[in-house]
Amino acid sequence: MNRRTLLASALTALVATPLLAHGPTPQQLSRSVKVAAPPEKVWALLADPASIAAWHPAIAEASMEGDGAGAKRSIAFKSGGILVDGIDDIGAETMTIRWRLSREDIEVFPVSFYTNSVTVTPDGDGASVAWQASFFRADTTNEPEERFSDEAAVAAMEKYVDDALAGIKAAAETGG
């Protein structure tokens, strides 16, 4: 092998190696549910961010520090662990609430960061609740443990959102 070929091979390897390394990719989740209740009744369940404990089956209690945009919500899981969310917006006119993860607990919820948006819209004689989530896995290194992988994050977020939507539907339709 001549020197030029050796040098070209070495440079190619040097340049290509960082390109092969990759960190986490943002994950997306979009879910919705039709609710047999007026949109205003459904929105009343969501307008107070601390009310999540009343309709989400995994949440033992929730508390607020402040009101409206900029407030912090602490949610305590029944399985243990606390997450803190930063409330970005509570739009009564648009019936939309948006929040982001401010303090994670990857042992209870294997996600390092998320943003969520829930919107209530009229749908025939009831309402539709649409949930949008963007998130990253708990371990943002190139080779995470399985329990902190993209797959674990997606599974956890799917369960959290699906349980939330089922809880909202049940609470709105039964009056609780």
Residue pairs with C-beta under 8 A, 6 or more apart in sequence:
21 142
22 142
23 140
23 141
23 142
24 112
24 136
24 137
24 139
24 140
24 144
24 150
25 150
26 134
26 135
26 136
27 134
27 135
27 136
27 137
27 150
27 153
27 154
27 157
28 132
28 133
28 134
29 131
29 132
29 133
29 134
29 135
29 154
29 157
29 158
29 161
30 130
30 131
30 132
30 133
31 130
31 131
31 158
31 161
31 162
31 165
32 128
32 129
32 130
32 131
32 165
33 128
33 129
33 165
33 166
33 168
33 169
34 123
34 126
34 127
34 128
35 42
35 123
35 126
35 127
35 128
35 129
35 168
35 169
35 172
35 173
36 125
36 126
36 172
36 173
37 126
37 127
37 172
37 173
38 126
38 127
39 95
39 120
39 121
39 122
39 123
39 126
39 127
41 127
41 172
42 95
42 120
42 127
42 129
42 168
42 172
43 92
43 95
43 120
45 51
45 54
45 55
45 168
45 171
45 172
46 95
46 97
46 118
46 120
46 168
47 90
47 92
47 97
49 62
49 64
49 71
49 73
49 85
49 87
49 90
49 97
49 99
50 62
50 63
50 64
50 73
51 62
52 59
52 62
52 73
52 75
52 164
53 59
53 60
53 61
53 62
53 75
54 171
54 176
55 164
55 167
55 168
55 170
55 171
55 176
56 163
56 164
56 167
57 78
57 163
57 166
57 167
58 77
58 78
58 79
58 160
58 163
59 75
59 76
59 77
59 78
60 76
60 77
60 78
61 75
61 76
62 73
62 74
62 75
62 76
63 73
63 74
64 71
64 72
64 73
64 74
65 71
65 72
65 73
65 74
66 72
66 87
68 87
68 90
69 87
69 88
69 89
69 90
70 86
70 87
71 86
71 87
72 84
72 85
72 86
72 87
72 102
73 84
73 85
73 86
73 87
73 99
74 82
74 83
74 84
74 85
75 82
75 83
75 84
75 85
76 82
77 83
77 108
77 109
79 108
80 108
81 105
81 107
81 108
81 109
82 103
82 105
82 108
83 101
83 103
83 104
83 105
83 108
83 109
84 101
84 102
84 103
85 99
85 100
85 101
85 102
86 99
86 100
86 101
86 102
87 97
87 98
87 99
88 98
88 99
88 100
88 115
89 96
89 97
89 98
90 96
90 97
91 97
94 119
95 119
95 120
95 121
96 117
96 118
96 119
96 120
97 117
97 118
98 115
98 116
98 117
98 118
99 115
99 116
100 113
100 114
100 115
100 116
101 111
101 112
101 113
101 114
101 115
101 135
104 111
104 112
104 113
104 138
106 112
106 138
106 139
106 148
109 156
109 160
110 137
110 138
110 147
110 148
110 149
110 152
110 153
110 156
111 135
111 136
111 137
111 138
111 153
111 156
111 157
112 136
112 137
112 138
112 139
112 140
113 135
113 136
114 133
114 134
114 135
114 136
114 157
115 133
115 134
115 135
116 131
116 132
116 133
117 131
117 132
117 133
118 129
118 130
118 131
118 132
119 129
119 130
119 132
120 127
120 128
120 129
121 127
121 128
121 130
122 128
127 172
129 165
129 168
129 169
131 161
131 164
131 165
133 157
133 161
135 153
135 157
136 153
137 144
137 148
137 149
137 150
137 152
137 153
138 144
138 147
138 148
138 152
138 153
139 145
139 148
139 149
144 150
146 152
170 176
